[in-house]
Amino acid sequence: RLSRRGRTIIFSIHQPRYSIFKLFDSLTLLASGKVLYHGPAKQALEYFSSIGYECEPFNNPADFFLDVINGDSTAVAASKEDHRPVDTGKVAEDNMDSSVVDVLHQKYLSSSLYQSTKEALRKVELGRGSKQRVSKQEHEITYANGFLTQLYWVSKRSLKNLIRNPQASVAQIAVTVILALVVGAIFFGVKLDRSGIQNRVGSLFFVTTNQCFSSVSAIELFIRDKKLFV
């Protein structure tokens, strides 16, 4: 639903089932910090077939890609049988297992998919390089939305949390009312003289201190929600 609204969805996912895999538009395969494939998901099987790795019938493409990368696919075994010299023996087989990621990475670097991606990145770099002067604002942290937009959505989120958890709000209101009655009873009928001014200062100090300490409980929200934002 989000993607149909024009959003870009990025999944960092390991071995998805086919019902999820078929929804992907673009696919990037990584192993040991190296890119083994980046391009349209529907062309991934065709690409691997072009470099000698055929997907078995009725196999999940995501499982097949992992098998190829890990070197334990029947397609990999068949490929090794086709390309392994006769007189090298088991040493060559072990070396091929350890370097399968490097081989796949080199084949991707020599593919047309990599060249098209490299060309697109070069155009982006040229567009950025056209700016001769680098202002100080470019080194500052910028956000996709302004402060008022952020304040609106964070406030709306906090209001929803209060509405969905009314127990905490009711308890805070009850404590505030009780303290107000206590303070009002203690400082009720204060006269307009020097002692009355001192009493009023004392009441203001008590109320201010109470508000400051009561707001400390909000730190729990920051600690709890920090993981979500991070």
C-alpha positions as CSV (number, residue, x, y, z in Angstrom):
1,R,0.0,0.0,0.0
2,L,2.9,2.4,0.8
3,S,4.6,1.6,-2.5
4,R,1.4,2.3,-4.5
5,R,1.4,5.8,-2.9
6,G,4.7,6.6,-4.4
7,R,6.9,5.6,-1.4
8,T,10.3,3.9,-1.9
9,I,10.5,0.7,0.3
10,I,13.9,-0.7,1.1
11,F,14.2,-4.2,2.5
12,S,17.3,-5.6,4.1
13,I,16.1,-9.2,4.1
14,H,17.6,-12.6,4.3
15,Q,16.0,-15.5,2.4
16,P,12.5,-14.2,1.7
17,R,9.8,-16.5,0.6
18,Y,8.6,-16.3,-3.0
19,S,5.4,-14.4,-2.3
20,I,7.6,-11.6,-0.9
21,F,10.4,-11.9,-3.5
22,K,8.0,-11.5,-6.4
23,L,7.0,-8.0,-5.1
24,F,10.6,-6.6,-5.4
25,D,11.3,-4.2,-8.3
26,S,15.0,-3.9,-7.7
27,L,17.4,-6.4,-6.1
28,T,20.9,-6.1,-4.7
29,L,22.8,-9.1,-3.6
30,L,25.7,-8.6,-1.2
31,A,28.3,-11.1,0.2
32,S,31.4,-10.2,2.2
33,G,30.9,-6.5,1.5
34,K,30.9,-7.0,-2.3
35,V,28.1,-6.5,-4.7
36,L,27.2,-9.6,-6.6
37,Y,24.1,-8.3,-8.4
38,H,22.2,-5.0,-8.6
39,G,19.4,-4.5,-11.0
40,P,15.8,-5.4,-11.7
41,A,14.6,-8.4,-9.6
42,K,12.9,-10.0,-12.6
43,Q,16.2,-10.1,-14.6
44,A,18.2,-11.7,-11.7
45,L,17.6,-15.3,-12.8
46,E,18.4,-14.4,-16.4
47,Y,21.6,-12.8,-15.3
48,F,22.8,-15.8,-13.3
49,S,21.8,-18.1,-16.2
50,S,24.0,-16.0,-18.5
51,I,27.0,-16.5,-16.2
52,G,26.4,-20.3,-16.0
53,Y,24.2,-20.8,-12.9
54,E,20.8,-22.3,-13.8
55,C,18.0,-22.2,-11.3
56,E,16.5,-25.6,-10.6
57,P,12.7,-26.0,-11.5
58,F,10.3,-25.0,-8.7
59,N,13.1,-23.5,-6.6
60,N,12.7,-20.3,-4.7
61,P,14.9,-17.7,-6.5
62,A,16.0,-16.2,-3.1
63,D,17.1,-19.7,-1.9
64,F,18.9,-20.3,-5.3
65,F,20.9,-17.0,-5.0
66,L,22.0,-17.9,-1.5
67,D,23.0,-21.4,-2.6
68,V,25.1,-19.9,-5.4
69,I,26.8,-17.4,-3.1
70,N,27.5,-20.1,-0.5
71,G,28.7,-22.5,-3.1
72,D,26.5,-25.4,-2.2
73,S,24.0,-25.4,-5.1
74,T,23.7,-28.2,-7.6
75,A,24.1,-25.5,-10.3
76,V,27.4,-24.6,-8.7
77,A,28.5,-28.2,-8.5
78,A,27.6,-28.7,-12.2
79,S,29.5,-25.5,-13.1
80,K,32.5,-26.7,-11.3
81,E,32.4,-30.0,-13.1
82,D,32.2,-28.2,-16.4
83,H,35.1,-25.8,-15.8
84,R,37.5,-27.7,-13.4
85,P,40.7,-29.0,-15.0
86,V,41.2,-32.7,-14.9
87,D,44.7,-32.7,-13.2
88,T,44.1,-30.2,-10.4
89,G,42.2,-32.5,-8.0
90,K,40.6,-31.4,-4.7
91,V,42.8,-28.4,-4.2
92,A,41.2,-26.6,-7.1
93,E,37.7,-27.5,-5.9
94,D,38.5,-26.0,-2.4
95,N,39.9,-22.8,-4.0
96,M,36.8,-22.4,-6.1
97,D,34.6,-22.7,-3.1
98,S,36.5,-20.1,-1.2
99,S,36.6,-17.7,-4.2
100,V,33.1,-18.0,-5.5
101,V,32.2,-14.6,-4.0
102,D,35.2,-13.0,-5.8
103,V,34.3,-14.7,-9.1
104,L,30.7,-13.5,-8.9
105,H,31.8,-10.0,-8.0
106,Q,34.2,-9.8,-10.9
107,K,31.5,-11.1,-13.3
108,Y,29.1,-8.5,-12.1
109,L,31.8,-5.8,-12.6
110,S,32.1,-6.8,-16.2
111,S,28.4,-6.9,-16.8
112,S,26.2,-4.3,-18.5
113,L,24.2,-3.9,-15.3
114,Y,27.2,-2.6,-13.5
115,Q,28.1,-0.3,-16.4
116,S,24.6,1.3,-16.5
117,T,24.7,1.7,-12.7
118,K,28.2,3.3,-12.9
119,E,27.0,5.7,-15.6
120,A,24.0,6.7,-13.5
121,L,26.2,7.4,-10.5
122,R,28.7,9.4,-12.7
123,K,25.8,11.7,-13.8
124,V,24.9,12.2,-10.2
125,E,28.5,13.0,-9.3
126,L,28.8,15.5,-12.2
127,G,25.6,17.2,-11.1
128,R,27.0,17.6,-7.6
129,G,30.4,18.7,-9.0
130,S,28.9,21.6,-10.9
131,K,28.5,23.5,-7.7
132,Q,31.8,25.4,-7.4
133,R,31.2,27.0,-4.1
134,V,30.5,24.9,-1.0
135,S,28.6,26.9,1.6
136,K,28.7,26.3,5.3
137,Q,25.1,25.2,5.2
138,E,26.0,22.1,3.2
139,H,28.0,20.9,6.2
140,E,25.1,21.4,8.6
141,I,22.6,18.7,9.4
142,T,19.5,19.2,7.2
143,Y,16.1,17.5,7.4
144,A,13.6,16.6,4.7
145,N,10.9,18.6,6.6
146,G,10.9,21.8,8.5
147,F,10.6,22.3,12.2
148,L,6.9,23.0,12.2
149,T,6.2,19.8,10.2
150,Q,8.2,17.8,12.7
151,L,6.5,19.4,15.6
152,Y,3.1,18.8,14.2
153,W,3.7,15.1,13.6
154,V,5.5,14.4,16.9
155,S,2.7,16.3,18.8
156,K,0.1,14.3,16.9
157,R,1.9,11.0,17.8
158,S,2.1,12.0,21.4
159,L,-1.6,12.9,21.5
160,K,-2.5,9.5,20.1
161,N,-0.4,7.8,22.7
162,L,-2.2,9.8,25.5
163,I,-5.6,8.9,24.0
164,R,-4.7,5.2,23.7
165,N,-3.3,5.0,27.2
166,P,-5.7,7.1,29.3
167,Q,-4.6,5.5,32.6
168,A,-1.5,7.5,32.8
169,S,-3.3,10.8,31.9
170,V,-6.0,10.2,34.5
171,A,-3.4,9.5,37.2
172,Q,-1.5,12.7,36.4
173,I,-4.7,14.7,36.5
174,A,-5.7,13.2,39.8
175,V,-2.2,13.9,41.4
176,T,-2.3,17.5,40.0
177,V,-5.8,18.1,41.5
178,I,-4.9,16.7,44.9
179,L,-1.7,18.8,45.1
180,A,-3.7,21.9,44.0
181,L,-6.2,21.3,46.8
182,V,-3.4,20.8,49.4
183,V,-1.5,24.0,48.3
184,G,-4.8,25.9,48.1
185,A,-5.7,24.8,51.6
186,I,-2.3,25.7,53.1
187,F,-2.2,29.1,51.5
188,F,-5.9,29.9,51.7
189,G,-6.8,33.4,53.0
190,V,-3.3,34.9,52.7
191,K,-3.4,38.6,53.6
192,L,-2.1,41.5,51.5
193,D,0.9,42.4,53.7
194,R,4.6,41.7,54.0
195,S,4.0,38.2,55.4
196,G,1.4,37.5,52.7
197,I,4.0,38.3,50.0
198,Q,6.4,35.9,51.5
199,N,3.7,33.2,51.7
200,R,2.9,33.8,48.1
201,V,6.6,33.5,47.1
202,G,6.7,30.2,49.1
203,S,3.6,28.9,47.3
204,L,5.0,29.9,43.9
205,F,8.3,28.1,44.7
206,F,6.5,25.0,45.8
207,V,4.4,24.9,42.7
208,T,7.3,25.5,40.4
209,T,9.5,22.9,42.1
210,N,6.7,20.4,41.9
211,Q,6.2,21.0,38.2
212,C,9.9,20.7,37.5
213,F,10.2,17.3,39.3
214,S,7.0,16.0,37.8
215,S,8.2,16.7,34.3
216,V,11.3,14.5,35.0
217,S,9.0,11.4,34.4
218,A,8.8,12.4,30.7
219,I,12.5,11.3,30.4
220,E,11.1,7.7,30.4
221,L,9.3,8.4,27.1
222,F,12.5,9.6,25.4
223,I,14.4,6.5,26.6
224,R,11.7,4.2,25.5
225,D,11.1,5.9,22.1
226,K,14.7,6.5,21.4
227,K,15.1,3.0,20.0
228,L,12.3,3.6,17.6
229,F,13.8,6.8,16.2
230,V,17.3,5.3,16.0
